[in-house]
Amino acid sequence: MRIWQKTMISLALNERIKNFMQTNRPASVFASQFVGAPDEDTIVKKACDLKKDKIDVSFFFLGEYVKDKEIILKTISSLDQIAGRVGAMELDNHISIDPTQAGLLQKRKFCQENCIRLASSIKKNSVNHANNRNFLMLDME
């Protein structure tokens, strides 16, 4: 593993740095360039606005190396709800998730079940199947 990758992983796992970045005003202003919205309602509205400008959206909640089962279940539930709302608004249903956000650090089977749940929700809620832009993408952490 390269030194850059090791450094980034250790920073992502460091609670003090994570808390600093999430609560420090200058850091949050910097991060806001890369964060579409703070909650589900705002991101779905923003996705609708971007669609008017012919810009596609991928829905992704920030978070890597997630170990807490409650956070995993909340993330899966939120993404499942987004899949339904996005489908109802006839947006492309493209959701992206890190394997640990789906439960990989808990159990491989738990992660697989959560990914199948999201993929099924995307399939069920996607209006336009012909464009092939409705899918679940597993990101690399």
N, C-alpha and C positions, 0 to 999 in steps of 0.2 A: 504494500500500500504506500502510495506516495506521501511525502511529508505534508503537502497541501491538504490532501484528503484527510489525513489523520488529525491535522489541526482543525479543520472545519467540523469534523465529527466531534472532537472534544469540546469545541465551542458550543455546538448544538446541544450537547449533553450537560453542560455546565449550568446549573440552576441560577447562580448569581448573575452570570452574563445574560441568560435568558430574561430574568426579571428586570435587569438594568435596561435591556433593549426594549422591553415592553412598557416600561414605566417612565423612561427618560424622554423628555419632550424632543430634543434634537434627534435622537435616535428614531423616535416614532415618526417624525416628519420625514426622515430619510426612508424609512420602511414603507410609508404610505404610497410611495411611488410604485411599489410592487404589489400592494394589497388593494384588491378591487373594492372591497367593502367590508365593514365590520360584522355584518349579520346577513341572514338569509334573505330577509325582505329587501334590503338595500341592494344586494348583489343581483337578485332577480330583476329588480327595476332597472339597474344599470345595464344588465344584459339586454333587456328590451330596448333601451335607448341606443345601445351599440348596434343592435340589429338594424335599426333604422338607417344607420350609416354603413350597413353591409359589413360589419365587423363581427366575426365569430368569437365565441367565448368558451373557455374551458373552466369548469367549476372545480376548484381545489381549495381545501382548507389547509393552511400552513400547520406543520407539525411533523416532526420526525422522531423516530426511536420512542414511540409511545408504548408505555408499559401498563398504564392504568386502564383496567377493563371498562370502567365507567366512562372515561373519555373516549375510548374506542367505540362503545355502544352509542354514545351521544353523536359522535362524528358520523357513524353509519346511518343513524336515524335522520340526522340533518340532511345528509346527501340523498337519502331515500326521499325525503320530503321535497327537496329541490328537484329531483327527477320528475316527480309528479307535477310540480308547479311549472317547470320548464316545458314539459310536454303539453300542458294545458294552454300555454302561451305560444305554442308552435315554434319554439326555439330548438336549435340543435341540442340534443341531450348528450353532451360530452362531459363526463365526470372523470377526474383524475385523483388518484389516491396513492399514498405510500403504503407498501405492504405492512409496515408496523402500525399505521393508522387503522388498518383493517384487522389487526390482532396477531401479526406474525410472531411478536415476542411473547405472546400468551401461549398459543398453540397453532401449529400449521393448519390444522383442521378448522379451527375457529376463524382464522384468516380466510381460508377458502370459502367457508360458509358465508361470511360477510361479503366477500367479493361476488359470490353467486347471487346473493340477495340484491346487491346494487345493480349487477348486470341485468338481472330479471326485471328490476324496477325500471331501468332505462328502456329495455325492450318493450315492456308493457305500456310505458308512458310516451314513447316516441311516436309522433304523428307521421312524420315523413321518413319511412324506412328506405326509400329509393336513393336518398343522397349519401348513404353510408357514412354519415357523420354523427351517428348516435352510438356511442360506445363508452365502455369503462376502460380507462388507461391506468395501468399500474406503473407508477414512477419508480425510478431508482433512487434510493436514498443516498 
